[in-house]
Amino acid sequence: MNSIFHTSEVFVSQNQFVAEFSNSVILDIKREDLLHAEVSGNKFRKLKYSILQASELNRTSLLTFGGAHSNHIAATAAAGKLQGIPTIGFIRGEELEFQKDAWSPTLNYAASCGMKLKFLSREAYRQKGILSFLNEIRSQFPDAMIIPEGGTSELAIKGCEEILTEADRDYDYICTSVGTGGTMAGLVNASSAHQNILGFSALKSAHLSEEIKRMTHKKNWNINSDYHFGGYARTSSALIDFMNDFFRKTRIKLDPVYTGKLLFGIFELAQKNFFPKDSKILAIHTGGLQGIDGMNERLRKKAQPQIITEL
Ligand SMILES: Cc1ncc(COP(=O)(O)O)c(C=O)c1O
């Protein structure tokens, strides 16, 4: 089968200079968002080995979990369509089953890719990691490859290790946004001992460091929890203003849930001289741009400024 993930090929994304701060601190961005039009950023890395394994094991579908705006749901639906594997998405929010007109752009997109959507109550959704619940799903879909929420698994971490290449060894700091921690774990595994991997938490969670410790044995990393803006998918006008200003200056779009907060944090820390003189920083653009339309819908309803995507 023709695959968007050619088995042995490691895809290399371009690093783009974006800023020089005082103290001669340089910031480049790794444009993982440009890896693929529909399966972009860390989703490409996280899905690669799971999808290759699904075809090796003759799995007849991909089954996964996510919220109504999930980048992972959108990417899995797109990858399934491109690879010719049916996809099933278990979505948080049973009320959506009978309110098609309230579907997010993400759900409409996933459905247009052919993903079969199944809606779960919030209570049932919380059980998605529990063995008995998974066994029940396995019995209903015995030939499906089950991929966890957010796509994080050992195979996903292996895929994320391919984000960094030899050419990135010169960077002192590798900065990334953190949700489940899989992307960060891959970066830590692939880093050199002299590099600091700095993860910016996109959500309010006291457990992220514990999660990362479970996924990597290396110690050259830290989590910064000062830039989640009140929690997962929460925004502020300062964040939206920053993202719009960043887009006007660099022509690089950021998403409001992950990369916008990451870049806001890096800029503020650089301005506070957190990074030592002459530091070279590489920020990973993990994609997520499909979420902009859904966020703009919500901002419009609250009569708040929108994220701009055109100049
Ligand atoms: C665009 C984007 N960036 C970063 C992350 C965080 O990745 P992880 O869940 O591996 O920490 C996600 C979520 O998976 C994401 O969708």
The ligand as a Gaussian input file, in Angstrom:
#p B3LYP/6-31G(d) Opt

LIG

0 1
 C       -0.556000      20.676000      18.351000
 C       -0.151000      19.928000      19.568000
 N        0.985000      20.269000      20.180000
 C        1.406000      19.648000      21.298000
 C        0.670000      18.624000      21.850000
 C        1.169000      17.972000      23.081000
 O        1.655000      16.708000      22.770000
 P        1.727000      15.574000      23.866000
 O        0.319000      15.134000      24.130000
 O        2.538000      14.520000      23.233000
 O        2.334000      16.162000      25.080000
 C       -0.526000      18.222000      21.236000
 C       -1.350000      17.134000      21.794000
 O       -1.164000      16.025000      21.567000
 C       -0.942000      18.880000      20.069000
 O       -2.087000      18.557000      19.435000

